[in-house]
């Protein structure tokens, strides 16, 4: 247990760092000591612990400090404690004290050390770059047998990149079009690696690219351009040291060399090569060779693995020991992609000398836009001594080609298999902007690639033909449809109008509707208000005969309809006070219509007519599924319905006149309804509870009925023709204006 001492027995207290922790893991405690002379490692000499400090950075590169600010202020202010320099630096960084001068000195020293390290690195890379003469100069090799002594003095090599660039731009300006792809019969480009081992061994080995151009036809000028596309090694100056390259007119000029034969006539084929461009492992380069006056260009891509994979014996310089590599060492080649031919893509490779191999495998994988491998699309096996193979019928897209030598102790793709080792391989990425293959294959490929568009076009044609055919059929159908206004009135539709006698204003509206329909539809409208008062026919017989003989039946919905059809056990709970010399036939007519629809499903004859003051259609009628019309809005549609024709846009010379008359009588009803809101309550009465209800059976009937069938229907409905005494009673009812109810038939009549 830590023992504290009495500070009164010592002199001025001191705040300092006490070293704790263990070996290779220091840790400091910020403590108060009784005297500066006492050892800080002995726990028994500590007065109080007021903080801690961890000098080793954590995972976030932070050095943690904990301070008890209150106790520090106490010991400094109250006890006048002495503070050591390391504690002063910590308190200055925490903001409790000003920053200590030693903190500034240490920061400045650290910055100077960093600048010195950067300067040494820059000098080292500058020395390495200066040894690469390919940044400024190139050499040319040629076949002695193809150039005579006179020709050697006539050809000209431009070794300056800027002058080569200007000359190339001048040649391009003389041409009307951009350079096209050179035919395979003009020239072939090949690239091979060349190792450079310094004699003094003060530098590590490096590699250069030996670019060989084999020309089979005559030319006058040739321009070679070398460009770095991507590089993972920061020492690659072509990609990462743009400042060391030539700049002109705001552009970075890639290394360029120009060859002019100056009118010499060498014997072709002619072979020349450039072997001084420095290359690095896992970097991807592009070589453009342009020929004039052919005005064509050949482009190849190439890459190589690390210097140890292509030349395993060089690794002894990196390991600083003598290592002997035999011809069975694992290696991978330099890979070249030539996409200039129009009928395919050439894959060539360069192998180290004196290394034996049996076959070279090249796998081609499709690559997505975000550089993800989608799958292997093609694999080639190239036997020794061949140095290349052609991929014919290559579709356009982005690809990755991988060249490797299959060995028994490694695989190209391990898929997380245990104890699996990936073979040494050379990958390269390339993109084909167009299909490479024969004319017939390109045609089939274009049709296949455009398959979705062809399907869409055919679908559009089918839809267009379908829409056009539908329009033609619709036009023919419309032309053949009879227009109600042009319909030859050889027969007049007979229409029965069923309505409830709500009040005189409502009856006037129904009568005006009947008159308008007779004028617009040229039909005969049957209304009980007119037929029974004039003909004197019995109501039940008239209703049955009219319902059977009418071609159309219109049901008018009025304010009293919901009360008349409201039923419990199929018995209406309310009825209208009889205002006319005959009873209201609306409930009976609705029961007959319901029976006919339920037996024959003949809904085309019936329709519901709604007025502006009509309530919601009662469920008893809504369940029938009849067609509805709003009057006076749908007057012409109702006219077309009465004639049994379909017409969506019709007109009549007297349409506006009849609509105006309908609006006038409707306005009178609305005025009466507003002046007397309780008019309907006065017209409705409750059914007498002791009144014997008449059960109505469903009786089938036909349009043309005989007297015998009418008599049977009357008997089935309980509406027999009354006797002579009953006729006298009915004659008396014609002149009676008081309220009347239907009288049950006598026993003799029932029998």
DAURGI-V591813 format. One record per helix or strand. SS is the DSSP state (hx for helix, st for strand). FROM is the first residue (numbers start at 0). TO is the last residue. If there is no record, write none. Layout:
# DAURGI-V591813
ss from to
SS FROM TO
SS FROM TO
This chain:
# DAURGI-V591813
ss from to
hx 6 8
st 13 21
st 24 32
hx 42 44
st 45 52
st 64 66
hx 68 77
st 81 82
hx 84 93
hx 100 129
hx 132 134
st 140 141
hx 148 151
st 155 157
hx 160 173
st 179 180
st 186 195
st 205 214
st 220 229
hx 236 239
hx 241 243
st 245 247
st 250 252
st 255 259
st 269 278
st 283 291
st 295 302
hx 306 309
hx 311 318
st 333 337
st 343 349
st 358 366
st 372 382
st 387 391
st 393 393
st 396 403
st 410 410
st 421 421
st 424 431
st 435 435
hx 438 448
hx 450 479
st 493 497
hx 503 519
st 523 525
hx 527 534
hx 538 548
st 551 556
hx 560 564
st 566 567
st 570 571
st 573 575
hx 585 599
st 605 609
hx 618 621
st 626 629
hx 634 641
hx 654 674
hx 678 682
st 683 685
hx 706 716
hx 723 733
hx 746 749
